Amino acid sequence: MSSCNKHAEHDWASLPLLPLWMIKDKLDMFDNLSLSSVCRDWHSMSSSYPKRHTIGDGMPWIMQLNRSILSGARDFVSISRKKKFTLDLPEFVNALLLHSKQGWLLMLRKNLTKERKSYPDAESLFLINPFTRAKIGMPAVVLAYAPQECHGSFSTRNGNPERVVLLTGCFSGQMTLSIAFPGDLSWTKLSFFGQPMQIEGRCGLITIEEKVYYLNLMENMIIYDIGTKEWKELPGLGNENGDMYIMEYGEKIINLFFSTSEHTSHSFYSYNDTEFTWERIKIDDLKETSWYLSAKTSCFSAKDKDLKVNQLVPKYRGLIRGAPMTYGYDIVSHDLINGGRQTLELPWQINSSAKWVDIG
């Protein structure tokens, strides 16, 4: 029996590269991760697989600490598929997630000395695709405030990061944008003077091509045009007893007002760059879209047409948001078409470090 099993194991381990890749073409990321863990040979052949592993649902996931921030372990949770896996990468050690788009993560790492007793002045900023392991270094950044007070975003071209933008300041009324391309040796810094405010992830910082958009706590959207070097400030909509969020929706900026004070209410607006105004959107025009909101991270939208997530989560089409709890977060689903809400039952705790990520 022993020799038979060794012979069978040798046959499977010797599976040629092309048939193994053909098998991987039929699998999603979860099964691909399992396949690459079968044996050393399969792991080696999987590392040279030319195609990206697909997630299969196109929805944002949750990324959170597996242990402490000094560990490189991060959990990635799919709420639509109710699956989780953990990646342990050295780049994640002591690194904060600032933004994500199309599989890329923008991360800021506070650099520790070898003894982990003191910090140098400059922090490391980098882009990483945790699934392909591709990494792009950015110029070091010196922060006048804690790393948590730095907000970031980036634009993409053909699925790759193009322009990285950092937002700092705001306490004195001076907002500073730092802009750099991958490969640059330094940042271009620009300032805008307005009302003092605290930077908050909920408000959102978005970069699309040469435009940078930031929604402040006064619900005004500040816009910077990198090409013309012009600043604009679009007044808020005057909504009360609720929160506003901005996010990308295709090539548009969407403003979502959401309130659960007494009766859940919501309204959507699209930014019209030509008229410099917000235009109301009918909810029926967005009925095949889910919206992922959180008070401490970037927000996302995702088309859920033809997806099978409704088999797992009734009334899924609508708004998914993280509701803060004492020791973590509940994930609450709101049906924006038919009304009603429910807390999603997950087999894992969503801890206070959780953030939505666009894993592509």
C-alpha positions as CSV (number, residue, x, y, z in Angstrom):
1,M,0.0,0.0,0.0
2,S,2.8,2.3,0.8
3,S,4.6,1.9,-2.5
4,C,1.2,2.2,-4.4
5,N,0.5,5.5,-2.7
6,K,4.0,6.8,-3.4
7,H,3.6,5.9,-7.1
8,A,0.2,7.6,-7.3
9,E,1.5,10.7,-5.5
10,H,4.4,10.8,-8.0
11,D,2.0,10.7,-10.9
12,W,-0.1,13.6,-9.7
13,A,2.9,15.7,-8.8
14,S,4.3,15.1,-12.3
15,L,1.2,16.5,-14.0
16,P,2.5,18.6,-16.9
17,L,2.2,22.4,-16.7
18,L,-0.4,22.9,-19.4
19,P,-3.0,20.5,-18.1
20,L,-2.6,22.0,-14.6
21,W,-3.2,25.5,-16.0
22,M,-6.2,24.2,-17.9
23,I,-7.6,23.0,-14.6
24,K,-6.9,26.3,-12.9
25,D,-8.8,28.1,-15.7
26,K,-12.0,26.4,-14.3
27,L,-11.4,27.3,-10.7
28,D,-12.0,30.4,-8.6
29,M,-9.5,31.9,-6.2
30,F,-10.5,29.7,-3.2
31,D,-10.0,26.4,-5.2
32,N,-6.9,27.8,-6.8
33,L,-5.4,28.5,-3.4
34,S,-6.2,24.9,-2.3
35,L,-4.8,23.5,-5.5
36,S,-1.5,25.4,-5.1
37,S,-1.1,24.0,-1.6
38,V,-1.3,20.3,-2.6
39,C,2.4,19.8,-3.2
40,R,5.6,21.6,-3.9
41,D,5.5,21.1,-7.6
42,W,1.9,22.4,-8.0
43,H,2.8,25.4,-5.9
44,S,5.7,26.1,-8.2
45,M,3.6,25.8,-11.3
46,S,0.8,27.9,-9.9
47,S,3.2,30.7,-9.2
48,S,3.9,31.0,-13.0
49,Y,0.2,30.8,-13.9
50,P,-0.2,33.6,-16.5
51,K,-3.8,34.5,-15.7
52,R,-5.2,36.3,-12.7
53,H,-7.2,34.2,-10.3
54,T,-10.9,35.4,-10.5
55,I,-13.0,35.8,-7.4
56,G,-16.2,35.0,-9.2
57,D,-18.7,37.5,-7.8
58,G,-17.2,40.9,-8.5
59,M,-18.2,42.3,-5.1
60,P,-16.0,44.2,-2.6
61,W,-14.6,42.1,0.2
62,I,-13.6,42.9,3.8
63,M,-10.0,43.1,4.7
64,Q,-9.1,43.0,8.4
65,L,-6.3,42.3,10.8
66,N,-5.9,38.6,11.6
67,R,-3.9,39.4,14.7
68,S,-2.1,42.6,15.5
69,I,-0.9,45.2,13.0
70,L,2.7,44.0,13.7
71,S,1.7,40.7,12.1
72,G,1.7,40.3,8.3
73,A,-1.5,38.2,8.4
74,R,-4.7,39.7,7.0
75,D,-8.1,38.1,6.6
76,F,-10.0,38.6,3.3
77,V,-13.8,37.9,3.8
78,S,-16.4,37.5,1.0
79,I,-19.8,38.3,2.5
80,S,-21.6,37.2,-0.6
81,R,-20.0,33.7,-0.7
82,K,-19.5,33.5,3.1
83,K,-15.8,32.4,2.6
84,K,-12.6,33.6,4.1
85,F,-8.9,33.1,3.6
86,T,-5.8,34.6,5.2
87,L,-2.7,36.0,3.5
88,D,0.5,36.5,5.4
89,L,2.8,38.9,3.6
90,P,5.8,40.7,5.0
91,E,4.6,43.9,3.3
92,F,1.5,43.9,5.5
93,V,3.6,44.2,8.8
94,N,2.7,47.5,10.5
95,A,0.9,48.7,7.3
96,L,-2.3,50.6,7.1
97,L,-4.7,50.3,4.2
98,L,-5.5,53.7,2.6
99,H,-7.3,52.8,-0.6
100,S,-8.0,50.0,-3.0
101,K,-9.0,49.7,-6.7
102,Q,-9.0,46.9,-9.3
103,G,-7.1,44.5,-7.1
104,W,-4.4,47.0,-6.0
105,L,-4.0,48.2,-2.4
106,L,-2.4,51.5,-1.4
107,M,-0.7,51.0,2.0
108,L,1.2,53.2,4.4
109,R,3.7,51.5,6.7
110,K,5.2,53.2,9.7
111,N,8.8,52.1,9.6
112,L,10.1,50.5,12.8
113,T,13.7,50.1,13.7
114,K,15.0,46.5,14.1
115,E,14.4,46.8,17.9
116,R,10.9,48.2,17.2
117,K,11.5,50.9,19.8
118,S,11.5,54.0,17.7
119,Y,10.3,55.4,14.4
120,P,12.2,57.3,11.7
121,D,10.6,60.4,10.3
122,A,9.6,59.0,6.9
123,E,6.9,56.4,6.3
124,S,6.9,53.9,3.4
125,L,4.1,54.2,0.9
126,F,3.5,51.4,-1.6
127,L,1.0,49.8,-3.9
128,I,0.6,46.0,-3.8
129,N,-1.6,43.4,-5.5
130,P,-1.8,40.7,-2.8
131,F,-2.8,38.0,-5.2
132,T,-0.3,38.5,-8.0
133,R,2.3,39.8,-5.5
134,A,3.2,42.7,-7.8
135,K,4.5,45.7,-5.8
136,I,5.1,49.4,-6.7
137,G,7.1,51.6,-4.5
138,M,6.2,55.3,-4.0
139,P,8.3,58.2,-2.6
140,A,8.6,58.2,1.1
141,V,6.2,60.6,2.9
142,V,6.8,62.6,6.1
143,L,3.5,63.2,8.0
144,A,3.0,66.0,10.5
145,Y,0.1,64.0,12.0
146,A,-0.5,60.4,12.9
147,P,-0.7,57.9,9.9
148,Q,-4.4,57.5,10.6
149,E,-4.9,61.2,9.6
150,C,-3.6,60.5,6.1
151,H,-6.1,59.7,3.4
152,G,-5.2,58.3,0.0
153,S,-6.5,57.3,-3.4
154,F,-5.2,56.6,-6.9
155,S,-6.3,56.5,-10.5
156,T,-5.8,53.5,-12.8
157,R,-5.2,53.0,-16.5
158,N,-5.6,49.6,-18.1
159,G,-6.0,48.0,-14.7
160,N,-2.7,49.4,-13.3
161,P,-2.1,52.3,-10.9
162,E,-1.4,55.6,-12.6
163,R,-1.5,58.6,-10.2
164,V,-1.4,58.4,-6.4
165,V,-2.9,61.2,-4.3
166,L,-2.5,61.8,-0.6
167,L,-4.6,64.1,1.6
168,T,-3.3,65.6,4.8
169,G,-3.9,68.6,7.0
170,C,-7.3,70.2,7.3
171,F,-7.0,70.9,11.1
172,S,-5.9,74.5,10.5
173,G,-8.0,75.0,7.4
174,Q,-5.2,74.1,5.0
175,M,-5.7,70.9,3.1
176,T,-2.6,69.6,1.3
177,L,-2.7,67.2,-1.7
178,S,0.5,65.3,-2.5
179,I,0.5,63.8,-6.0
180,A,3.0,61.4,-7.6
181,F,3.2,58.8,-10.3
182,P,4.8,55.4,-9.8
183,G,8.6,55.9,-10.4
184,D,8.6,59.5,-9.2
185,L,11.3,60.4,-6.6
186,S,9.2,63.1,-4.9
187,W,5.7,64.4,-4.4
188,T,4.1,67.5,-5.9
189,K,2.3,69.3,-3.1
190,L,-0.7,71.6,-3.5
191,S,-2.7,73.5,-0.8
192,F,-6.3,74.5,-0.5
193,F,-7.5,76.9,2.3
194,G,-11.0,76.5,3.7
195,Q,-12.7,75.8,7.0
196,P,-10.8,73.7,9.5
197,M,-12.0,70.1,9.5
198,Q,-11.0,66.6,10.5
199,I,-10.2,64.1,7.8
200,E,-12.6,61.2,7.9
201,G,-12.6,58.2,5.7
202,R,-16.4,58.2,5.3
203,C,-16.3,61.4,3.3
204,G,-14.1,59.9,0.6
205,L,-11.2,60.8,-1.5
206,I,-11.5,59.8,-5.2
207,T,-9.1,60.2,-8.1
208,I,-10.3,59.7,-11.7
209,E,-7.8,60.6,-14.4
210,E,-6.8,64.2,-13.8
211,K,-9.6,65.0,-11.3
212,V,-9.4,64.7,-7.5
213,Y,-12.6,64.7,-5.4
214,Y,-13.0,65.1,-1.7
215,L,-16.2,65.3,0.3
216,N,-15.6,67.0,3.6
217,L,-17.6,66.9,6.9
218,M,-19.5,70.0,5.9
219,E,-20.8,67.9,2.9
220,N,-19.1,70.2,0.4
221,M,-17.1,68.5,-2.4
222,I,-13.7,70.0,-3.1
223,I,-12.4,69.3,-6.6
224,Y,-8.9,69.8,-7.9
225,D,-8.2,69.6,-11.7
226,I,-4.6,68.5,-12.1
227,G,-4.5,69.6,-15.7
228,T,-5.8,73.1,-15.2
229,K,-4.5,73.4,-11.6
230,E,-7.9,74.8,-10.6
231,W,-9.7,74.3,-7.3
232,K,-13.5,74.3,-6.9
233,E,-15.8,73.8,-4.0
234,L,-19.3,72.5,-4.6
235,P,-21.8,73.2,-1.8
236,G,-23.5,70.3,-0.1
237,L,-27.2,69.4,-0.5
238,G,-28.3,70.5,2.9
239,N,-29.6,67.1,4.1
240,E,-29.9,66.6,7.8
241,N,-30.0,63.6,10.2
242,G,-28.0,61.4,7.9
243,D,-24.6,60.8,6.3
244,M,-23.3,61.5,2.9
245,Y,-20.9,59.3,1.0
246,I,-19.2,59.6,-2.4
247,M,-17.9,56.8,-4.6
248,E,-17.1,55.9,-8.2
249,Y,-19.9,54.5,-10.4
250,G,-18.4,53.8,-13.8
251,E,-16.9,57.1,-14.8
252,K,-19.2,59.1,-12.6
253,I,-19.1,60.4,-9.0
254,I,-22.2,59.4,-7.0
255,N,-23.3,61.1,-3.8
256,L,-25.4,58.9,-1.6
257,F,-27.4,60.3,1.3
258,F,-28.4,57.7,3.9
259,S,-30.2,57.9,7.2
260,T,-31.5,55.3,9.6
261,S,-32.6,57.8,12.4
262,E,-36.3,56.8,12.5
263,H,-37.2,55.4,9.1
264,T,-34.5,54.4,6.7
265,S,-34.2,57.0,3.9
266,H,-31.8,57.5,1.0
267,S,-31.3,59.5,-2.1
268,F,-28.7,59.4,-4.9
269,Y,-27.1,62.2,-6.9
270,S,-24.7,62.2,-9.8
271,Y,-22.1,64.9,-10.2
272,N,-22.5,66.9,-13.4
273,D,-19.1,68.4,-14.2
274,T,-20.4,70.6,-17.0
275,E,-23.1,72.3,-14.9
276,F,-21.1,72.0,-11.7
277,T,-24.1,70.6,-9.8
278,W,-25.6,67.5,-8.3
279,E,-28.4,65.8,-10.3
280,R,-30.9,63.5,-8.5
281,I,-31.0,59.9,-9.7
282,K,-34.1,57.7,-9.6
283,I,-33.6,54.6,-7.5
284,D,-35.1,52.4,-10.3
285,D,-32.1,53.3,-12.4
286,L,-29.8,51.8,-9.8
287,K,-31.9,48.7,-8.9
288,E,-29.2,46.2,-10.1
289,T,-26.5,47.8,-8.0
290,S,-25.3,47.1,-4.4
291,W,-23.6,49.9,-2.4
292,Y,-21.0,49.2,0.2
293,L,-20.7,51.8,2.9
294,S,-18.6,52.2,6.0
295,A,-17.8,55.1,8.3
296,K,-14.1,54.6,8.3
297,T,-13.0,53.5,4.8
298,S,-13.6,54.0,1.1
299,C,-17.1,53.1,-0.2
300,F,-17.9,51.1,-3.3
301,S,-20.7,50.2,-5.7
302,A,-21.0,46.9,-7.6
303,K,-23.4,45.7,-10.3
304,D,-25.1,42.5,-9.0
305,K,-26.9,41.6,-12.3
306,D,-26.9,37.8,-13.0
307,L,-25.1,37.1,-9.7
308,K,-26.3,34.3,-7.5
309,V,-25.7,36.1,-4.2
310,N,-29.4,36.3,-3.5
311,Q,-29.4,32.6,-2.9
312,L,-27.2,33.3,0.1
313,V,-28.4,36.7,1.2
314,P,-32.1,37.5,0.8
315,K,-32.9,41.1,-0.1
316,Y,-29.2,41.5,-1.0
317,R,-29.8,44.1,-3.8
318,G,-29.5,47.4,-2.0
319,L,-27.1,48.8,0.5
320,I,-24.5,46.9,2.5
321,R,-22.9,48.8,5.4
322,G,-20.7,48.2,8.4
323,A,-22.5,49.1,11.6
324,P,-20.0,49.7,14.5
325,M,-20.4,47.5,17.6
326,T,-18.5,47.3,20.9
327,Y,-15.9,44.8,19.7
328,G,-16.3,45.0,15.9
329,Y,-18.8,45.4,13.2
330,D,-22.1,44.0,12.1
331,I,-22.8,43.9,8.3
332,V,-26.3,45.2,7.7
333,S,-28.1,44.8,4.4
334,H,-30.8,47.3,3.4
335,D,-33.2,46.6,0.5
336,L,-33.5,50.0,-1.2
337,I,-36.2,48.8,-3.6
338,N,-38.7,46.9,-1.4
339,G,-37.6,48.2,2.1
340,G,-36.5,46.2,5.0
341,R,-33.1,45.4,6.6
342,Q,-31.3,42.5,8.1
343,T,-28.0,41.7,9.8
344,L,-26.0,39.2,7.8
345,E,-25.0,36.1,9.6
346,L,-21.3,35.3,9.1
347,P,-19.3,32.5,10.7
348,W,-16.5,34.9,11.7
349,Q,-16.3,38.1,13.7
350,I,-15.7,41.3,11.7
351,N,-13.3,43.2,13.9
352,S,-12.8,46.9,14.3
353,S,-10.0,47.0,11.7
354,A,-12.3,45.9,8.9
355,K,-12.3,47.8,5.6
356,W,-14.0,47.3,2.3
357,V,-11.6,46.5,-0.5
358,D,-12.0,46.3,-4.3
359,I,-10.0,43.1,-5.1
360,G,-10.8,43.3,-8.8
